[in-house]
């Protein structure tokens, strides 16, 4: 369920300010979105994995809080991130 190093570096390059920027809110949201999509695929074939389901719900909640923070802090970055990740319809 974890992101491999290659995918993680690609996300950092795409959403971070530089190649070492793994802590910015945009990178964290992108990584959470990647984990959420992987876990969603896992749950499609393993419907009774309740621990994974709980983990998924916690990740979705954390991503929601991070996006709310970003929306308050910088609306332009929020809109760009939502568009790039394909979230919110």
Secondary structure as the mmCIF struct_conf table of DSSP 4:
data_model
#
loop_
_struct_conf.conf_type_id
_struct_conf.id
_struct_conf.beg_label_comp_id
_struct_conf.beg_label_asym_id
_struct_conf.beg_label_seq_id
_struct_conf.end_label_comp_id
_struct_conf.end_label_asym_id
_struct_conf.end_label_seq_id
HELX_LH_PP_P HELX_LH_PP_P1 UNK A 2 UNK A 4
HELX_RH_AL_P HELX_RH_AL_P1 UNK A 5 UNK A 15
BEND BEND1 UNK A 16 UNK A 18
TURN_TY1_P TURN_TY1_P1 UNK A 19 UNK A 20
BEND BEND2 UNK A 23 UNK A 24
HELX_RH_AL_P HELX_RH_AL_P2 UNK A 25 UNK A 45
TURN_TY1_P TURN_TY1_P2 UNK A 47 UNK A 48
HELX_RH_AL_P HELX_RH_AL_P3 UNK A 50 UNK A 73
HELX_RH_AL_P HELX_RH_AL_P4 UNK A 75 UNK A 85
TURN_TY1_P TURN_TY1_P3 UNK A 86 UNK A 86
#
